[in-house]
Amino acid sequence: MKLICHVRSNNPIAISSWNPDHQALMTGAGGWYPLETNIEREIAKKLIENTNASNVEFTADWEAFLNARKGSAKEVKARAYVEAMANGGLSKDEAIAIFTTLSCDYLGDCTNHVIIEDTDLPSDRYFRDAWEWEE
């Protein structure tokens, strides 16, 4: 199984993986959201996750909230993720790339990332919090 090795700003690493069900939706026919769902609103909701964005601002007028962020790096990444989950049709590599860039944003201090095989990780997790990136 492939994992994402995130390099953080002070050089330790974080390991993450993606949900196989999400990958199946992105590479298949999509369908994460019901047909009547407003995809633009879902993109706005994705922007509020793990950010300093205001729930009050979103609740008062989600369209203005989204419009104020249109074209930003976070909006582009959130849009790619939501549209992939809704519509599918991506290759496995495209799906992994979308998830990887979004997960880097959620960490906040990710400076780089590498896709690795789970077999490349040490089996002893005792010192996991001390792992550091070596080039």
FIDRENBA-295910 format. One record per residue: residue number from 0; x, y, z of N, C-alpha, C in turn; residue in one letter. Coordinates in nm, 4 decimals, padded with zeros to 6 digits, always signed. Layout:
@n->NUM	n_x->X	n_y->Y	n_z->Z	ca_x->X	ca_y->Y	ca_z->Z	c_x->X	c_y->Y	c_z->Z	res->a
...
This chain:
@n->0	n_x->+00.0845	n_y->-00.1176	n_z->+00.0000	ca_x->+00.0000	ca_y->+00.0000	ca_z->+00.0000	c_x->+00.0896	c_y->+00.1246	c_z->+00.0000	res->m
@n->1	n_x->+00.0484	n_y->+00.2233	n_z->-00.0744	ca_x->+00.1239	ca_y->+00.3481	ca_z->-00.0806	c_x->+00.0819	c_y->+00.4402	c_z->+00.0341	res->k
@n->2	n_x->+00.1807	n_y->+00.5114	n_z->+00.0855	ca_x->+00.1610	ca_y->+00.6090	ca_z->+00.1922	c_x->+00.2239	c_y->+00.7400	c_z->+00.1497	res->l
@n->3	n_x->+00.1889	n_y->+00.8465	n_z->+00.2202	ca_x->+00.2487	ca_y->+00.9769	ca_z->+00.1951	c_x->+00.3396	c_y->+01.0097	c_z->+00.3123	res->i
@n->4	n_x->+00.4637	n_y->+01.0362	n_z->+00.2812	ca_x->+00.5606	ca_y->+01.0787	ca_z->+00.3816	c_x->+00.5739	c_y->+01.2299	c_z->+00.3674	res->c
@n->5	n_x->+00.5207	n_y->+01.3032	n_z->+00.4647	ca_x->+00.5238	ca_y->+01.4497	ca_z->+00.4645	c_x->+00.6448	c_y->+01.4972	c_z->+00.5436	res->h
@n->6	n_x->+00.7221	n_y->+01.5848	n_z->+00.4840	ca_x->+00.8329	ca_y->+01.6472	ca_z->+00.5560	c_x->+00.7779	c_y->+01.7760	c_z->+00.6167	res->v
@n->7	n_x->+00.7958	n_y->+01.7919	n_z->+00.7470	ca_x->+00.7430	ca_y->+01.9096	ca_z->+00.8148	c_x->+00.8522	c_y->+02.0138	c_z->+00.8305	res->r
@n->8	n_x->+00.8130	n_y->+02.1352	n_z->+00.8601	ca_x->+00.9049	ca_y->+02.2492	ca_z->+00.8581	c_x->+01.0264	c_y->+02.2334	c_z->+00.9499	res->s
@n->9	n_x->+01.0113	n_y->+02.1697	n_z->+01.0633	ca_x->+01.1263	ca_y->+02.1536	ca_z->+01.1526	c_x->+01.1935	c_y->+02.0168	c_z->+01.1330	res->n
@n->10	n_x->+01.1648	n_y->+01.9518	n_z->+01.0201	ca_x->+01.2289	ca_y->+01.8319	ca_z->+00.9680	c_x->+01.1777	c_y->+01.6966	c_z->+01.0157	res->n
@n->11	n_x->+01.0881	n_y->+01.6840	n_z->+01.1137	ca_x->+01.0336	ca_y->+01.5511	ca_z->+01.1384	c_x->+00.9372	c_y->+01.5152	c_z->+01.0245	res->p
@n->12	n_x->+00.8939	n_y->+01.3926	n_z->+01.0232	ca_x->+00.8022	ca_y->+01.3517	ca_z->+00.9175	c_x->+00.6675	c_y->+01.3120	c_z->+00.9761	res->i
@n->13	n_x->+00.5681	n_y->+01.3169	n_z->+00.8928	ca_x->+00.4348	ca_y->+01.2680	ca_z->+00.9262	c_x->+00.3956	c_y->+01.1715	c_z->+00.8156	res->a
@n->14	n_x->+00.3313	n_y->+01.0640	n_z->+00.8530	ca_x->+00.2894	ca_y->+00.9634	ca_z->+00.7566	c_x->+00.1368	c_y->+00.9679	c_z->+00.7480	res->i
@n->15	n_x->+00.0855	n_y->+00.9678	n_z->+00.6258	ca_x->-00.0595	ca_y->+00.9605	ca_z->+00.6091	c_x->-00.0922	c_y->+00.8659	c_z->+00.4948	res->s
@n->16	n_x->-00.2132	n_y->+00.8213	n_z->+00.4949	ca_x->-00.2611	ca_y->+00.7343	ca_z->+00.3881	c_x->-00.3995	c_y->+00.7826	c_z->+00.3475	res->s
@n->17	n_x->-00.4466	n_y->+00.7374	n_z->+00.2343	ca_x->-00.5781	ca_y->+00.7782	ca_z->+00.1892	c_x->-00.6743	c_y->+00.6620	c_z->+00.2009	res->w
@n->18	n_x->-00.7983	n_y->+00.6978	n_z->+00.2118	ca_x->-00.9055	ca_y->+00.6008	ca_z->+00.2250	c_x->-00.9259	c_y->+00.5320	c_z->+00.0901	res->n
@n->19	n_x->-00.9165	n_y->+00.3986	n_z->+00.0842	ca_x->-00.9365	ca_y->+00.3285	ca_z->-00.0432	c_x->-01.0751	c_y->+00.3537	c_z->-00.1037	res->p
@n->20	n_x->-01.1750	n_y->+00.3781	n_z->-00.0179	ca_x->-01.3088	ca_y->+00.4082	ca_z->-00.0700	c_x->-01.3087	c_y->+00.5415	c_z->-00.1446	res->d
@n->21	n_x->-01.2343	n_y->+00.6390	n_z->-00.0935	ca_x->-01.2256	ca_y->+00.7685	ca_z->-00.1612	c_x->-01.1540	c_y->+00.7530	c_z->-00.2941	res->h
@n->22	n_x->-01.0480	n_y->+00.6735	n_z->-00.2941	ca_x->-00.9763	ca_y->+00.6506	ca_z->-00.4200	c_x->-01.0685	c_y->+00.5826	c_z->-00.5211	res->q
@n->23	n_x->-01.1495	n_y->+00.4880	n_z->-00.4756	ca_x->-01.2425	ca_y->+00.4190	ca_z->-00.5658	c_x->-01.3450	c_y->+00.5172	c_z->-00.6240	res->a
@n->24	n_x->-01.3920	n_y->+00.6109	n_z->-00.5430	ca_x->-01.4860	ca_y->+00.7118	ca_z->-00.5928	c_x->-01.4191	c_y->+00.8022	c_z->-00.6958	res->l
@n->25	n_x->-01.2969	n_y->+00.8454	n_z->-00.6656	ca_x->-01.2258	ca_y->+00.9362	ca_z->-00.7559	c_x->-01.1896	c_y->+00.8697	c_z->-00.8885	res->m
@n->26	n_x->-01.1586	n_y->+00.7419	n_z->-00.8851	ca_x->-01.1181	ca_y->+00.6727	ca_z->-01.0070	c_x->-01.2358	c_y->+00.6027	c_z->-01.0746	res->t
@n->27	n_x->-01.3477	n_y->+00.5985	n_z->-01.0074	ca_x->-01.4677	ca_y->+00.5357	ca_z->-01.0639	c_x->-01.5656	c_y->+00.6403	c_z->-01.1121	res->g
@n->28	n_x->-01.6904	n_y->+00.6216	n_z->-01.0748	ca_x->-01.7978	ca_y->+00.7090	ca_z->-01.1221	c_x->-01.8295	c_y->+00.8230	c_z->-01.0262	res->a
@n->29	n_x->-01.7514	n_y->+00.8383	n_z->-00.9193	ca_x->-01.7807	ca_y->+00.9444	ca_z->-00.8230	c_x->-01.9010	c_y->+00.9054	c_z->-00.7397	res->g
@n->30	n_x->-01.9825	n_y->+01.0035	n_z->-00.7062	ca_x->-02.1054	ca_y->+00.9760	ca_z->-00.6337	c_x->-02.0994	c_y->+00.9991	c_z->-00.4840	res->g
@n->31	n_x->-01.9950	n_y->+01.0651	n_z->-00.4338	ca_x->-01.9843	ca_y->+01.0910	ca_z->-00.2897	c_x->-02.0989	c_y->+01.1769	c_z->-00.2401	res->w
@n->32	n_x->-02.1419	n_y->+01.2725	n_z->-00.3227	ca_x->-02.2495	ca_y->+01.3630	ca_z->-00.2852	c_x->-02.3762	c_y->+01.3249	c_z->-00.3600	res->y
@n->33	n_x->-02.4925	n_y->+01.3352	n_z->-00.2954	ca_x->-02.6183	ca_y->+01.3112	ca_z->-00.3662	c_x->-02.6340	c_y->+01.4110	c_z->-00.4818	res->p
@n->34	n_x->-02.7083	n_y->+01.3736	n_z->-00.5837	ca_x->-02.7222	ca_y->+01.4564	ca_z->-00.7031	c_x->-02.7725	c_y->+01.5968	c_z->-00.6738	res->l
@n->35	n_x->-02.8561	n_y->+01.6114	n_z->-00.5732	ca_x->-02.9124	ca_y->+01.7436	ca_z->-00.5440	c_x->-02.8168	c_y->+01.8333	c_z->-00.4654	res->e
@n->36	n_x->-02.7016	n_y->+01.7819	n_z->-00.4286	ca_x->-02.6046	ca_y->+01.8591	ca_z->-00.3509	c_x->-02.5458	c_y->+01.9720	c_z->-00.4343	res->t
@n->37	n_x->-02.5346	n_y->+02.0876	n_z->-00.3728	ca_x->-02.4713	ca_y->+02.2018	ca_z->-00.4375	c_x->-02.3196	c_y->+02.1873	c_z->-00.4200	res->n
@n->38	n_x->-02.2521	n_y->+02.1526	n_z->-00.5295	ca_x->-02.1082	ca_y->+02.1271	ca_z->-00.5247	c_x->-02.0310	c_y->+02.2514	c_z->-00.4813	res->i
@n->39	n_x->-02.0746	n_y->+02.3684	n_z->-00.5249	ca_x->-02.0051	ca_y->+02.4921	ca_z->-00.4850	c_x->-02.0093	c_y->+02.5095	c_z->-00.3331	res->e
@n->40	n_x->-02.1220	n_y->+02.4766	n_z->-00.2723	ca_x->-02.1334	ca_y->+02.4868	ca_z->-00.1265	c_x->-02.0403	c_y->+02.3864	c_z->-00.0585	res->r
@n->41	n_x->-02.0280	n_y->+02.2673	n_z->-00.1157	ca_x->-01.9374	ca_y->+02.1669	ca_z->-00.0598	c_x->-01.7921	c_y->+02.2139	c_z->-00.0678	res->e
@n->42	n_x->-01.7581	n_y->+02.2845	n_z->-00.1751	ca_x->-01.6231	ca_y->+02.3403	ca_z->-00.1878	c_x->-01.6004	c_y->+02.4443	c_z->-00.0785	res->i
@n->43	n_x->-01.7005	n_y->+02.5294	n_z->-00.0560	ca_x->-01.6895	ca_y->+02.6296	ca_z->+00.0505	c_x->-01.6742	c_y->+02.5619	c_z->+00.1864	res->a
@n->44	n_x->-01.7492	n_y->+02.4543	n_z->+00.2106	ca_x->-01.7374	ca_y->+02.3813	ca_z->+00.3372	c_x->-01.5979	c_y->+02.3214	c_z->+00.3526	res->k
@n->45	n_x->-01.5408	n_y->+02.2724	n_z->+00.2438	ca_x->-01.4063	ca_y->+02.2141	ca_z->+00.2496	c_x->-01.3034	c_y->+02.3215	c_z->+00.2852	res->k
@n->46	n_x->-01.3266	n_y->+02.4442	n_z->+00.2408	ca_x->-01.2340	ca_y->+02.5538	ca_z->+00.2705	c_x->-01.2320	c_y->+02.5902	c_z->+00.4188	res->l
@n->47	n_x->-01.3415	n_y->+02.5674	n_z->+00.4861	ca_x->-01.3481	ca_y->+02.6060	ca_z->+00.6264	c_x->-01.2792	c_y->+02.5044	c_z->+00.7171	res->i
@n->48	n_x->-01.2593	n_y->+02.3809	n_z->+00.6692	ca_x->-01.1941	ca_y->+02.2772	ca_z->+00.7487	c_x->-01.0475	c_y->+02.3115	c_z->+00.7748	res->e
@n->49	n_x->-01.0064	n_y->+02.2948	n_z->+00.8972	ca_x->-00.8664	ca_y->+02.3131	ca_z->+00.9369	c_x->-00.8080	c_y->+02.4479	c_z->+00.8946	res->n
@n->50	n_x->-00.8870	n_y->+02.5507	n_z->+00.9011	ca_x->-00.8368	ca_y->+02.6840	ca_z->+00.8690	c_x->-00.8807	c_y->+02.7801	c_z->+00.9782	res->t
@n->51	n_x->-00.8401	n_y->+02.9033	n_z->+00.9629	ca_x->-00.8836	ca_y->+03.0073	ca_z->+01.0556	c_x->-01.0116	c_y->+03.0734	c_z->+01.0063	res->n
@n->52	n_x->-01.0709	n_y->+03.0166	n_z->+00.9017	ca_x->-01.1921	ca_y->+03.0759	ca_z->+00.8452	c_x->-01.3036	c_y->+03.0767	c_z->+00.9495	res->a
@n->53	n_x->-01.3890	n_y->+03.1737	n_z->+00.9367	ca_x->-01.4953	ca_y->+03.1941	ca_z->+01.0337	c_x->-01.6210	c_y->+03.1163	c_z->+00.9959	res->s
@n->54	n_x->-01.6701	n_y->+03.0345	n_z->+01.0885	ca_x->-01.7981	ca_y->+02.9669	ca_z->+01.0676	c_x->-01.9109	c_y->+03.0677	c_z->+01.0544	res->n
@n->55	n_x->-01.8994	n_y->+03.1779	n_z->+01.1258	ca_x->-02.0028	ca_y->+03.2818	ca_z->+01.1202	c_x->-02.0076	c_y->+03.3412	c_z->+00.9796	res->v
@n->56	n_x->-01.8909	n_y->+03.3716	n_z->+00.9245	ca_x->-01.8846	ca_y->+03.4284	ca_z->+00.7898	c_x->-01.9429	c_y->+03.3302	c_z->+00.6875	res->e
@n->57	n_x->-01.9096	n_y->+03.2017	n_z->+00.7022	ca_x->-01.9602	ca_y->+03.0993	ca_z->+00.6121	c_x->-02.1116	c_y->+03.0878	c_z->+00.6240	res->f
@n->58	n_x->-02.1606	n_y->+03.0817	n_z->+00.7472	ca_x->-02.3041	ca_y->+03.0640	ca_z->+00.7710	c_x->-02.3847	c_y->+03.1834	c_z->+00.7218	res->t
@n->59	n_x->-02.3316	n_y->+03.3029	n_z->+00.7394	ca_x->-02.4044	ca_y->+03.4235	ca_z->+00.6979	c_x->-02.4229	c_y->+03.4274	c_z->+00.5465	res->a
@n->60	n_x->-02.3216	n_y->+03.3915	n_z->+00.4711	ca_x->-02.3312	ca_y->+03.3962	ca_z->+00.3248	c_x->-02.2207	c_y->+03.3099	c_z->+00.2649	res->d
@n->61	n_x->-02.2483	n_y->+03.1800	n_z->+00.2483	ca_x->-02.1449	ca_y->+03.0883	ca_z->+00.2002	c_x->-02.0985	c_y->+03.1244	c_z->+00.0599	res->w
@n->62	n_x->-02.1868	n_y->+03.1818	n_z->-00.0240	ca_x->-02.1465	ca_y->+03.2187	ca_z->-00.1603	c_x->-02.0419	c_y->+03.3305	c_z->-00.1582	res->e
@n->63	n_x->-02.0628	n_y->+03.4293	n_z->-00.0726	ca_x->-01.9645	ca_y->+03.5373	ca_z->-00.0595	c_x->-01.8345	c_y->+03.4826	c_z->-00.0005	res->a
@n->64	n_x->-01.8483	n_y->+03.3916	n_z->+00.0959	ca_x->-01.7321	ca_y->+03.3265	ca_z->+00.1564	c_x->-01.6479	c_y->+03.2586	c_z->+00.0488	res->f
@n->65	n_x->-01.7132	n_y->+03.1821	n_z->-00.0399	ca_x->-01.6419	ca_y->+03.1122	ca_z->-00.1467	c_x->-01.5866	c_y->+03.2106	c_z->-00.2497	res->l
@n->66	n_x->-01.6670	n_y->+03.3084	n_z->-00.2896	ca_x->-01.6221	ca_y->+03.4051	ca_z->-00.3910	c_x->-01.4991	c_y->+03.4824	c_z->-00.3461	res->n
@n->67	n_x->-01.4895	n_y->+03.5106	n_z->-00.2174	ca_x->-01.3739	ca_y->+03.5841	ca_z->-00.1655	c_x->-01.2460	c_y->+03.5007	c_z->-00.1724	res->a
@n->68	n_x->-01.2613	n_y->+03.3691	n_z->-00.1885	ca_x->-01.1461	ca_y->+03.2795	ca_z->-00.1901	c_x->-01.1221	c_y->+03.2146	c_z->-00.3262	res->r
@n->69	n_x->-01.2086	n_y->+03.2454	n_z->-00.4227	ca_x->-01.1955	ca_y->+03.1848	ca_z->-00.5558	c_x->-01.0598	c_y->+03.2140	c_z->-00.6157	res->k
@n->70	n_x->-00.9982	n_y->+03.1095	n_z->-00.6706	ca_x->-00.8682	ca_y->+03.1239	ca_z->-00.7341	c_x->-00.7504	c_y->+03.1087	c_z->-00.6393	res->g
@n->71	n_x->-00.7776	n_y->+03.1079	n_z->-00.5085	ca_x->-00.6677	ca_y->+03.0893	ca_z->-00.4131	c_x->-00.6186	c_y->+02.9444	c_z->-00.4229	res->s
@n->72	n_x->-00.4985	n_y->+02.9210	n_z->-00.3765	ca_x->-00.4423	ca_y->+02.7857	ca_z->-00.3819	c_x->-00.5306	c_y->+02.6867	c_z->-00.3061	res->a
@n->73	n_x->-00.5808	n_y->+02.7268	n_z->-00.1902	ca_x->-00.6667	ca_y->+02.6381	ca_z->-00.1119	c_x->-00.7982	c_y->+02.6094	c_z->-00.1838	res->k
@n->74	n_x->-00.8538	n_y->+02.7103	n_z->-00.2484	ca_x->-00.9799	ca_y->+02.6896	ca_z->-00.3201	c_x->-00.9597	c_y->+02.5950	c_z->-00.4379	res->e
@n->75	n_x->-00.8515	n_y->+02.6101	n_z->-00.5107	ca_x->-00.8227	ca_y->+02.5239	ca_z->-00.6253	c_x->-00.8086	c_y->+02.3782	c_z->-00.5796	res->v
@n->76	n_x->-00.7391	n_y->+02.3562	n_z->-00.4684	ca_x->-00.7200	ca_y->+02.2205	ca_z->-00.4157	c_x->-00.8520	c_y->+02.1622	c_z->-00.3636	res->k
@n->77	n_x->-00.9278	n_y->+02.2443	n_z->-00.2926	ca_x->-01.0571	ca_y->+02.1977	ca_z->-00.2409	c_x->-01.1518	c_y->+02.1646	c_z->-00.3563	res->a
@n->78	n_x->-01.1527	n_y->+02.2475	n_z->-00.4588	ca_x->-01.2380	ca_y->+02.2248	ca_z->-00.5754	c_x->-01.2005	c_y->+02.0934	c_z->-00.6443	res->r
@n->79	n_x->-01.0704	n_y->+02.0700	n_z->-00.6626	ca_x->-01.0252	ca_y->+01.9466	ca_z->-00.7281	c_x->-01.0720	c_y->+01.8244	c_z->-00.6492	res->a
@n->80	n_x->-01.0608	n_y->+01.8303	n_z->-00.5166	ca_x->-01.1008	ca_y->+01.7177	ca_z->-00.4320	c_x->-01.2518	c_y->+01.6938	c_z->-00.4382	res->y
@n->81	n_x->-01.3297	n_y->+01.7985	n_z->-00.4175	ca_x->-01.4754	ca_y->+01.7841	ca_z->-00.4152	c_x->-01.5268	c_y->+01.7374	c_z->-00.5512	res->v
@n->82	n_x->-01.4763	n_y->+01.7963	n_z->-00.6586	ca_x->-01.5217	ca_y->+01.7555	ca_z->-00.7919	c_x->-01.4808	c_y->+01.6119	c_z->-00.8230	res->e
@n->83	n_x->-01.3634	n_y->+01.5695	n_z->-00.7783	ca_x->-01.3205	ca_y->+01.4312	ca_z->-00.7996	c_x->-01.4098	c_y->+01.3342	c_z->-00.7229	res->a
@n->84	n_x->-01.4461	n_y->+01.3701	n_z->-00.6001	ca_x->-01.5342	ca_y->+01.2839	ca_z->-00.5201	c_x->-01.6753	c_y->+01.2799	c_z->-00.5785	res->m
@n->85	n_x->-01.7171	n_y->+01.3887	n_z->-00.6383	ca_x->-01.8517	ca_y->+01.3955	ca_z->-00.6955	c_x->-01.8608	c_y->+01.3278	c_z->-00.8315	res->a
@n->86	n_x->-01.7579	n_y->+01.3478	n_z->-00.9153	ca_x->-01.7679	ca_y->+01.3057	ca_z->-01.0546	c_x->-01.6795	c_y->+01.1884	c_z->-01.0929	res->n
@n->87	n_x->-01.5742	n_y->+01.1615	n_z->-01.0153	ca_x->-01.4836	ca_y->+01.0514	ca_z->-01.0478	c_x->-01.4119	c_y->+01.0724	c_z->-01.1797	res->g
@n->88	n_x->-01.3719	n_y->+00.9623	n_z->-01.2423	ca_x->-01.3105	ca_y->+00.9672	ca_z->-01.3737	c_x->-01.1615	c_y->+00.9946	c_z->-01.3757	res->g
@n->89	n_x->-01.0946	n_y->+00.9914	n_z->-01.2609	ca_x->-00.9512	ca_y->+01.0195	ca_z->-01.2571	c_x->-00.8702	c_y->+00.8907	c_z->-01.2652	res->l
@n->90	n_x->-00.7445	n_y->+00.9049	n_z->-01.3024	ca_x->-00.6528	ca_y->+00.7915	ca_z->-01.2922	c_x->-00.6132	c_y->+00.7772	c_z->-01.1452	res->s
@n->91	n_x->-00.5541	n_y->+00.6637	n_z->-01.1107	ca_x->-00.5096	ca_y->+00.6428	ca_z->-00.9727	c_x->-00.4066	c_y->+00.7481	c_z->-00.9336	res->k
@n->92	n_x->-00.3140	n_y->+00.7784	n_z->-01.0245	ca_x->-00.2106	ca_y->+00.8785	ca_z->-00.9948	c_x->-00.2705	c_y->+01.0171	c_z->-00.9742	res->d
@n->93	n_x->-00.3714	n_y->+01.0532	n_z->-01.0544	ca_x->-00.4374	ca_y->+01.1833	ca_z->-01.0373	c_x->-00.5082	c_y->+01.1905	c_z->-00.9027	res->e
@n->94	n_x->-00.5754	n_y->+01.0827	n_z->-00.8644	ca_x->-00.6455	ca_y->+01.0788	ca_z->-00.7358	c_x->-00.5470	c_y->+01.0930	c_z->-00.6204	res->a
@n->95	n_x->-00.4362	n_y->+01.0222	n_z->-00.6272	ca_x->-00.3335	ca_y->+01.0300	ca_z->-00.5220	c_x->-00.2767	c_y->+01.1713	c_z->-00.5140	res->i
@n->96	n_x->-00.2529	n_y->+01.2326	n_z->-00.6288	ca_x->-00.1974	ca_y->+01.3689	ca_z->-00.6303	c_x->-00.2922	c_y->+01.4681	c_z->-00.5644	res->a
@n->97	n_x->-00.4215	n_y->+01.4568	n_z->-00.5925	ca_x->-00.5200	ca_y->+01.5475	ca_z->-00.5320	c_x->-00.5221	c_y->+01.5285	c_z->-00.3810	res->i
@n->98	n_x->-00.5275	n_y->+01.4052	n_z->-00.3356	ca_x->-00.5301	ca_y->+01.3802	ca_z->-00.1923	c_x->-00.4017	c_y->+01.4283	c_z->-00.1248	res->f
@n->99	n_x->-00.2886	n_y->+01.4039	n_z->-00.1888	ca_x->-00.1592	ca_y->+01.4413	ca_z->-00.1303	c_x->-00.1478	c_y->+01.5917	c_z->-00.1106	res->t
@n->100	n_x->-00.1828	n_y->+01.6705	n_z->-00.2115	ca_x->-00.1714	ca_y->+01.8157	ca_z->-00.1971	c_x->-00.2686	c_y->+01.8684	c_z->-00.0919	res->t
@n->101	n_x->-00.3871	n_y->+01.8090	n_z->-00.0844	ca_x->-00.4840	ca_y->+01.8515	ca_z->+00.0162	c_x->-00.4352	c_y->+01.8157	c_z->+00.1567	res->l
@n->102	n_x->-00.3786	n_y->+01.6962	n_z->+00.1730	ca_x->-00.3312	ca_y->+01.6562	ca_z->+00.3059	c_x->-00.2112	c_y->+01.7401	c_z->+00.3504	res->s
@n->103	n_x->-00.1286	n_y->+01.7828	n_z->+00.2562	ca_x->-00.0171	ca_y->+01.8731	ca_z->+00.2915	c_x->-00.0709	c_y->+02.0041	c_z->+00.3485	res->c
@n->104	n_x->-00.1775	n_y->+02.0558	n_z->+00.2898	ca_x->-00.2384	ca_y->+02.1788	ca_z->+00.3405	c_x->-00.2902	c_y->+02.1605	c_z->+00.4824	res->d
@n->105	n_x->-00.3503	n_y->+02.0455	n_z->+00.5119	ca_x->-00.4066	ca_y->+02.0224	ca_z->+00.6440	c_x->-00.2995	c_y->+02.0167	c_z->+00.7516	res->y
@n->106	n_x->-00.1799	n_y->+01.9712	n_z->+00.7158	ca_x->-00.0720	ca_y->+01.9691	ca_z->+00.8143	c_x->-00.0262	c_y->+02.1101	c_z->+00.8488	res->l
@n->107	n_x->-00.0348	n_y->+02.1993	n_z->+00.7533	ca_x->+00.0001	ca_y->+02.3390	ca_z->+00.7771	c_x->+00.1475	c_y->+02.3715	c_z->+00.7635	res->g
@n->108	n_x->+00.2347	n_y->+02.2794	n_z->+00.8009	ca_x->+00.3776	ca_y->+02.3089	ca_z->+00.7948	c_x->+00.4523	c_y->+02.2085	c_z->+00.7068	res->d
@n->109	n_x->+00.3840	n_y->+02.1507	n_z->+00.6120	ca_x->+00.4449	ca_y->+02.0543	ca_z->+00.5204	c_x->+00.5303	c_y->+02.1292	c_z->+00.4182	res->c
@n->110	n_x->+00.6569	n_y->+02.0907	n_z->+00.4081	ca_x->+00.7467	ca_y->+02.1555	ca_z->+00.3130	c_x->+00.7747	c_y->+02.0691	c_z->+00.1911	res->t
@n->111	n_x->+00.7478	n_y->+01.9392	n_z->+00.2023	ca_x->+00.7712	ca_y->+01.8477	ca_z->+00.0918	c_x->+00.6959	c_y->+01.7186	c_z->+00.1214	res->n
@n->112	n_x->+00.6833	n_y->+01.6338	n_z->+00.0227	ca_x->+00.6229	ca_y->+01.5026	ca_z->+00.0449	c_x->+00.6751	c_y->+01.4040	c_z->-00.0585	res->h
@n->113	n_x->+00.6686	n_y->+01.2777	n_z->-00.0222	ca_x->+00.7101	ca_y->+01.1698	ca_z->-00.1100	c_x->+00.6098	c_y->+01.0566	c_z->-00.0936	res->v
@n->114	n_x->+00.5722	n_y->+00.9947	n_z->-00.2038	ca_x->+00.4867	ca_y->+00.8765	ca_z->-00.1986	c_x->+00.5790	c_y->+00.7559	c_z->-00.1786	res->i
@n->115	n_x->+00.5485	n_y->+00.6762	n_z->-00.0769	ca_x->+00.6329	ca_y->+00.5606	ca_z->-00.0454	c_x->+00.5456	c_y->+00.4362	c_z->-00.0309	res->i
@n->116	n_x->+00.6093	n_y->+00.3219	n_z->-00.0335	ca_x->+00.5412	ca_y->+00.1958	ca_z->-00.0044	c_x->+00.5430	c_y->+00.1732	c_z->+00.1466	res->e
@n->117	n_x->+00.4371	n_y->+00.1153	n_z->+00.1995	ca_x->+00.4336	ca_y->+00.0909	ca_z->+00.3438	c_x->+00.5453	c_y->-00.0027	c_z->+00.3880	res->d
@n->118	n_x->+00.5940	n_y->-00.0867	n_z->+00.2978	ca_x->+00.7037	ca_y->-00.1774	ca_z->+00.3325	c_x->+00.8361	c_y->-00.1035	c_z->+00.3494	res->t
@n->119	n_x->+00.8439	n_y->+00.0223	n_z->+00.3034	ca_x->+00.9660	ca_y->+00.1019	ca_z->+00.3192	c_x->+00.9785	c_y->+00.1636	c_z->+00.4579	res->d
@n->120	n_x->+00.8723	n_y->+00.1592	n_z->+00.5367	ca_x->+00.8766	ca_y->+00.2151	ca_z->+00.6724	c_x->+00.9369	c_y->+00.1143	c_z->+00.7694	res->l
@n->121	n_x->+01.0097	n_y->+00.1638	n_z->+00.8687	ca_x->+01.0599	ca_y->+00.0712	ca_z->+00.9716	c_x->+00.9423	c_y->+00.0038	c_z->+01.0414	res->p
@n->122	n_x->+00.9573	n_y->-00.1224	n_z->+01.0722	ca_x->+00.8475	ca_y->-00.1936	ca_z->+01.1393	c_x->+00.8395	c_y->-00.1565	c_z->+01.2869	res->s
@n->123	n_x->+00.9520	n_y->-00.1132	n_z->+01.3457	ca_x->+00.9538	ca_y->-00.0714	ca_z->+01.4853	c_x->+00.9052	c_y->+00.0727	c_z->+01.4933	res->d
@n->124	n_x->+00.7915	n_y->+00.0957	n_z->+01.5557	ca_x->+00.7333	ca_y->+00.2299	ca_z->+01.5641	c_x->+00.7648	c_y->+00.2980	c_z->+01.6977	res->r
@n->125	n_x->+00.8503	n_y->+00.2388	n_z->+01.7774	ca_x->+00.8788	ca_y->+00.2925	ca_z->+01.9095	c_x->+00.9293	c_y->+00.4359	c_z->+01.9022	res->y
@n->126	n_x->+01.0165	n_y->+00.4670	n_z->+01.8078	ca_x->+01.0733	ca_y->+00.6007	ca_z->+01.7959	c_x->+01.0088	c_y->+00.6796	c_z->+01.6826	res->f
@n->127	n_x->+00.8862	n_y->+00.6450	n_z->+01.6502	ca_x->+00.8207	ca_y->+00.7068	ca_z->+01.5345	c_x->+00.8222	c_y->+00.8595	c_z->+01.5411	res->r
@n->128	n_x->+00.7965	n_y->+00.9168	n_z->+01.6555	ca_x->+00.7929	ca_y->+01.0631	ca_z->+01.6651	c_x->+00.9310	c_y->+01.1267	c_z->+01.6463	res->d
@n->129	n_x->+01.0342	n_y->+01.0467	n_z->+01.6456	ca_x->+01.1704	ca_y->+01.0990	ca_z->+01.6278	c_x->+01.2220	c_y->+01.0830	c_z->+01.4846	res->a
@n->130	n_x->+01.1429	n_y->+01.0244	n_z->+01.3967	ca_x->+01.1879	ca_y->+01.0075	ca_z->+01.2581	c_x->+01.2138	c_y->+01.1422	c_z->+01.1945	res->w
@n->131	n_x->+01.3217	n_y->+01.1520	n_z->+01.1220	ca_x->+01.3549	ca_y->+01.2740	ca_z->+01.0502	c_x->+01.3849	c_y->+01.2419	c_z->+00.9053	res->e
@n->132	n_x->+01.3674	n_y->+01.3401	n_z->+00.8212	ca_x->+01.3872	ca_y->+01.3226	ca_z->+00.6787	c_x->+01.5354	c_y->+01.3322	c_z->+00.6446	res->w
@n->133	n_x->+01.5836	n_y->+01.2356	n_z->+00.5694	ca_x->+01.7199	ca_y->+01.2375	ca_z->+00.5207	c_x->+01.7156	c_y->+01.2270	c_z->+00.3695	res->e
@n->134	n_x->+01.7807	n_y->+01.3191	n_z->+00.3020	ca_x->+01.7803	ca_y->+01.3169	ca_z->+00.1549	c_x->+01.8892	c_y->+01.2262	c_z->+00.1031	res->e
